[in-house]
Amino acid sequence: MTNWSRTVAIAVAAIPLAIGVAGGCSGALEEAGTDDGGDVDAAPDGTRPKPSRGGAADARVDSSAGPPTGKTIPAGWSLFADYDPACGFYIPDDKAHLPEPYRWESCSVLEAGHGMPGPDSMDCRRMVTDWQAAEGPNLLVESAAEVVDGKARLEVTRIVGDIGYVVVADADGPVHNSLLLTGGCGIKPGSMNGGKAVYRIYDSDNDFTIGGAIGGSVDSLQPVVYLPKGHRSTSTFSQQFDIGARYLVEEVGSADPVYALDSMTQIATIAVAPEDFGMIYAGYRFSGDDVFWEGGTSIRSAVKVWTRAGGVKTLVGWPNDYTRSASGIGTDGVDMVWLEENGLISEGIYSDYQVWTAKYSTDPAAVATNKRHVLADTLGSYSERFVVGCGYAAIAIHPNTDWGQAYGVRVVRLADGVSWTVYNESAPQVSDLVIQRPLAVTCDEVFARGLSKRTDDELVRIRIDSLGPGIAPQ
C-alpha cells in the first residue's frame, strides 16, 4: 500500500472506532470562560496554546535536504514543519506553484454501452483526471464544499504518482490553496465553512486517538496549527473537526468542545441535553456562528442547534414521542430544509417521510410557526442530509426498483416543491457511474460525488435546467 493511500486508510479506519466509542450522557451546555455571549476576542486564555500561524523561519525547511519519506518533491514546495516535520506535509512557496485549476468534460466519457443516469437532456460534466496514481484511484472527493458569492468551492485530493495533493478551488475559478501529502501522517479532510477549512491529523498508524488539527483561511498558503501533535481529547478521542468563520467544534463522542479560532480557547461545551439521553451528537455544520446537527439513537432523532447566546436547543423534534423523528438538516443561511419521519415501524424505519422547510432561524418556536411542507419523500433519503442554496435543496436518494437498489440525487425547488431526480436506470449502469451524494447546489447547478467502475471517485456537476420540467410534489 502506498503512503498516500495509507493516509486515507487511517481516516477511513477511524470511522467505525469513532462510532463505537461515542455515547450519550446527560447534561446541558456548559459555558467555559466568559458567559456574557460577547465577542470571541474577549474570551480569556484557556488551556490550549494559541494557534501557530508559522512564518518563513519556522514553517519552511530547505527541501534540498530531502523529504522525510525520501520521495521526490516538486520544485516550489517547502516542508511545512509547524505540526511535525515527520508528517511530510508540504506547502507551495507561492501561488504560481499551486496545482492547476479544475477542468471539466462531458460525463458521457464514462458511458460504457448502458446509458447514463438521468434524462437524455441532462448536461452533466465530470472533473478531468488525466494524471496517474501509482496505484488505486486518481481522485478522492471529500465532503467539504461551500458556495461563496453564488460559486461552488470544492475540495478534492489528487493522487499523482505516490504523492497526494489536497486542493481547494472554485469550480470555474482559481485554486485557493493546496497541501502536498507524502504519507508520513494520516490526514482526514474535515469541513469548510466561512472561508476556513480544517483537517484532522493522525499521529500514529496504530492509535487513532492521538492527533491534532491544522487548517485556516482557504486563501492562505500557510496552514495554522489549531491543535498540536500529541493532542488527545479529554473524554474519548477526536473523531472530526467542524469549522466556521470564528469557531471550531471537536467531535469527541460526548461533551464536545467549542473553541475560538483566534486563540483556541475553549469557550463552550456541547453536551447531550437531558431530554436527549442516549443520543449521539455528530455531524456538526456551521452557518455563520450557529451550529446545526442531528442527534440520534437507533429509534429517534432530532434536529439540534447551538448558539453562543442560547446554548443547545432542539430546533425540530419531539423528545418524548418515539414514533416521530426529524433529521437531515441543511441550510444556506437563508432557507432551512429537513426531513420529518412519522409512524415508527422498527429501528430507523418509518411509514411516512416528509420534507419541510422554513426561513433561517435558531428559534424553535419561530420554526414551528413558520415551517412549510414541501413534498413527500418516497425515494429513501431518510439517512441523508440536505445541501441548500439559491432556493433549491438537494439530497441523496436510494430508490428501490424492479431490478434492485438505485442511487442518485434529488433536487427540490423550495418555492413550489417541484423536483428533479437523477438515478440509475439499470443494474449494469451502476457499474458505469453512480451519482452518490450532492455536495453543493447553486442557482444553476448541483455538484455531487460520484463513483465509476464501482471503485473510482468522480466529481460531477449537473445543470438543473437540463433536467426537464420536473415532477410536481405529491
N, C-alpha and C positions, 0 to 999 in steps of 0.2 A: 504494500500500500504506500503510495507517495505521501510526502509530508503534507501537501495541501489537502489531500483527501482525509488525512488523519485529523486535521483541524476540524473538518466538517463532521467526521465520525464522532469526535469528542462532543460536539454540540448536540448531535442527534442522540447519542447515547445518554446524555444527561437528562433528556426529557422524561423518560419513564421514572428515573430516580426522583425527579422533581415532583411528579405526581404522587409517587409512593410515600414521600415524607410529608407532603402538605396535609395539614389537618385544621379543623376548626377549633376555635377557642372562644369563650365568652369574653366580653369586654366592650369597650367603646373607644372612640377616638381619644388618644392621649396626646395632648399637646406638649411639645418639648421646647424650651426656650421661651420666646415671647408668646403671650396668649391674647394679644390685642388685635390679631388679624392684620397687623400693619405690614409694611413693605418688607420683603425678604432681607433687604440690605440692613435692616435694623436688628436682625436676629443676632444674639450673642454667639460667641465662638463655642463650638461643641467639641466633641472628642475626635472628630475626623480632621485630618490635615486638609488645608486648603488645596484646591485642585492645582496640579502642576501645569503651568502653561508653557514651560520649556523655553527654549531660545537657541540661538546658534551655538552657544557654548555647550549646553547640556543635552541637546536633543540630536545633534548631528555629529556623527562619528565618522572619521575618514574611512570610506568604504574600500579604499585600496588595501586595507588590512585583510579584506575578505569577509564575507558574511559568516555568521556563526554556524550556518549549515553547510558551508562550502559550495553554495550554489552561485551561479553567475548572475549578478545583479546588473540591470541595465544602467547605462550612464545617466547621470542626472538624478539618481535616487540615493538618499543617505539613510543610514541606520537611525531609527527612532529609539533612543535609549532611555527615555524617561520612565517607561514602565519596567522593562527588563531587557537589556541588550540580547540576552539569550533567546528571547522570543523571535528574533529575526524579523521584526516589523520594519519596513522602510517607507519613507515618505518622499515625494518629489521635491527637488530643490526649488523649483518654481513652476508656474502653471504651464510653461512651454513643454514640460516633461510629463504632463498628465496623459493618461490614455486617451485614445481618440473618442469623439462623441459617439453616441448610439447611432446605428444605421438600421434601416428597415427594408424589408422586401415582402412580397406577397406571401401569405400563408399557403398559397397553392403549391409552393415548392415542397411542402410536406405531404401532399396528396399522393397516395400510392394505389389508386385504382378503386377506392371505396367511397369516394366523395368526401366532402368536408362537412363538419358540423355546421348547422345554421342554414339559413336560406341561400339560394343561389346568388341573390343580390348582395350578399354580405361583403363588405370591404374590410378584409382582415389582413393585417401586416404583422410579421414577426421580426424580432431583433436578429440582425445578421450576426452569425457566429462563424466567421471564416478563419478562425485561428484553431490550433490543435492542442489539446491537452495530452500530456504524456500517457495518461490512462484515465478512463472514466469520462464524464461529460465535460463539455467546454464551458458550460454556463450553469451557475446556481442562482436561481431567482429568489430573493429574500422577500419578506413580507413588508419591509419598510417602504412606504411611499407617502407622498404628500402632494397636494395641489396648491400651488402658490401663484397668485395672480392669474388663475384660470389655466395654468400649465402644470402638467404632471411632472413630478420629480421622483425618480425611481432609483432603487439601489439593487445592484446585482454583483455577483462575484464571477469574474472571468478567470478561467484556468488556461494559462498559456504555458505549454511545456509542463514543468514541475513547479511553476510559480503561480500564485493566485493574486488577483487584483480586486479588492473591494472598491467598487466605483459608485459614486453618487453623481447623477447627471439628470438634466432635464430631458424629456423625451425628444425634443427637437432643438435643444439648445446646448449650452456649454456643459462641460464636465466641471463639477464644483470641487471635488476632492477625490483622493484615492489613497488606499493603504495597500502596500505590497506585502504579501504573506510568503514566508519560506517554510512554515511548519514548525517553528520552534515552540510555539504555544498554540493551544486551541483557541478559536475565536468564534463567537456566536453573535451575528448581527442582531441588534435589538430593534429599537423603534426610531422613528424620525418624525419630529413634530416641532413646530415653532422655529424652524430654521436650524435645529440641532439634531444630532444623531448620537447614538450610544452603542457600544459593543461590549459584550461580556467576554472576559478573558479567562481561560482555564490554565492554571499554572502547571498542572500535572496531568499526565495521561491516566494516572491511577486513582486520583482523588478529585472528584468533580466538585467537592465542597469548597475548594480554595481557589480564589481568583478575584480580580478586581474589575474595573471598568475604565475604558477610555472612550473619547468621543469629542464633542464640541460643535462649533459652528460648521455648517456644511460648506461655508465659503472660506474656511481656514484650512491651509495645508498642514498646519501644526496641530496635532491632537492634544487634548487635555487629559491628564490622568485624574479621573474622578475618584476612583478608589484604588489604592496601591496594590502591588504584588503582595500576595500572602493574605489578602482580605478574606475573612470568614465572617459570615453574618452571626448575630448573637443568638438566633433561635435555631434555624436549621441550616440552610445554605441558600445562596443566591441562585434563583432559577432564571431570572430575567430582569433586565433593567428597562424601564419605560420612561421616556424623556419628554419634557415640554420645554417651553421657552425659558422658564425660570426654575423649574423643579425637576427632580428625579425620584422615581419610586423604585425601590428594590423589592422584588417579589421573593419572599423567603418562606412562604407557606402559611405564616400567621404573623400578626403584628408587623406589618410591612412598613419599613422606614420611608419617610418622605424627606428628601434633602433639598436645601437651597443650592442651586448650581454654582453660585458665585463663591461660596465658601465651603460647600459640602457639610454645612451644619445641619444636623437633623432637626427639622422644625415641627414634625408631627409623626404620628404613627397611625396607619390604617389598620385597626384591629377589628376582628369579626364582632359585629354587634350582637347583643343578647338574643334578639329575635331571629338571628341567622345562625344560631348554634348548630355546628356540624357542617356548615358551608365552607367551601374553599373559595377564597378571593384570588382571582388571577386575570391576566389579560387586560391590564390597565391601558387606557388610551387617553391622552391629553387632548383637550380642546381649550386653547388659551391656558389659564392656570387651573382649570377644572379637570377632574379625573373621572372617567366613566369606566365601568367594568360590569361583568356578570358574576354574581355569587351563586354557587350551585352545590347541590348534593345530588345523589342518584335519583331523587324523586321530586326535587323542587329547585327552581332557580329564580333569581330576581335581578333587575337592573339597578345598579348602585351608582352613587355619585359622591365624590369628596370635593369640598371646597375649603379653602383656608379659613374662612369665616364660620362656616356651618358644620364642618366635620363630615362624618359619614351619614348618608341618608339612603333610604330605599326610594328610588325615583319611580319605579314601577314594580309592584309586587304585592303579594298577599301572604304575610308571614304565617298566619295560622290556617291557611287553606292549601292543603296538599293536592287539590285537584286542579290547580291553576299555576302557571309559571309565566315568567317574562324573560326574554333572552335576546341575544343578537344585536345589542345596541350599537348604532353607528351615528355619527354626526359630523357635520362640516362647520359647526358653529352657527348655522342658520336654521337648518332642519335637523330633527332627530327622527330615527326610524328604528323600530324594534318589532319582535315577534311576541305575540301572546298565545299561550297554549292552554287549552281547556279540555277537561274530561280525561283525567289520568286513567290509562289502561294498565300499564305496567311501568317499570322503571324507565323513565325517559321517553315513553310513548304515550301520546295523547290522541284523542279522537278528532281534535279540531285545532287548526293553526291559522292565525290571523295576523296580518301586517298592519301596524298602526304608525302614525306619525304625529308630531307636534312641533311647533316652533321651539327653538332652543330655549331651555330653561333648566335651572338646577333646583327648582321649587316643585316638590311632588304634587302639591295642591294645584299649582298652575298647569302642570302636565295633565293631571286627571281631569281638569275642567276643559282644557283646550284640545285634547288629543282627538284625532280623526282617523276613522277606519279607512284603509286603502284597498286591500284585497285579501282574499283567502289564499293561503299557501297550500298547494297540493303537490308540490314538487320536491319535498324532502329537504327543506332549508333549515330545519329546526336545530341543527348542530352548528350552524354557520353564523357569520357576523356580517352586517351590512357595511358597505362603504358608501358615503353620501357626498354629493356635490352638484351644484347648479340645478337644484330641483329634481335630481334623479337619485335613486338608491339602487345599488347592485349587490347581489348576494349569490353564493354558490348554490347550485341545485343538484339533486340526486334522484331524478325521476326513475321510477320502475317502469319498464317497458315489457312488451311481449317477448323480447329477445334477451332481456336481462337488465342489469344496472347501467344507466346512462349517467353522464357527468356534464356539467356545463354551468352557465351563469344566466341569471335573470336580471334585466334592467327595468326599473319601475319609474314611471313619471309620477311624481307625488301629487301633482295638481289634480289629476283625474284617475289615477290608478291604472292607466294603460301600461302594458308591459310587453317586453320582448324577451324571447328565450333563445339561447344557443346551446345545443347539446347534441351528443352523439346519436346517430340515427340507425346504427347497426353495430354488432359486436366487432367486425373487422375494423370499423372506423376507430374504435377505442385504441387499437394498436397503432394507428397512424398519428392521431392527435386528440388529446383530451384537454379541454379548457377547464381548469380546475377551480380557480378562485379569483375573484376580482380583487385588484389592488388599489385602484383609484378610478374615479369617474369625473369627467369634466363636462362642459356644456355640449361637447361633440362626440366624445369617445369614452369607451370603457377599456381600461388596461387590466390585463389578467395574467396570472401564472398559468402556464400550460405544461403538458407533458407529451413528448413524441416518442414513438417506439417503446413506450412504457418505461423508459429509463431516463430520457434527456429532458432537462428543464427547458421551457420556452417562455419568452415574454412576448405577449401578443397585444395588439391594440385593434379595436373594432369600432368603426363609425356607427353611431346609434341610428343615424338617418338612413343607413343602408339596410336596416333590418326589416323594412316594410312598415305597414300601417299599425302594427301592434295588436295586442289582444285586450279587449275590454275587460274590466275587472269583474270577477264573479260576484 
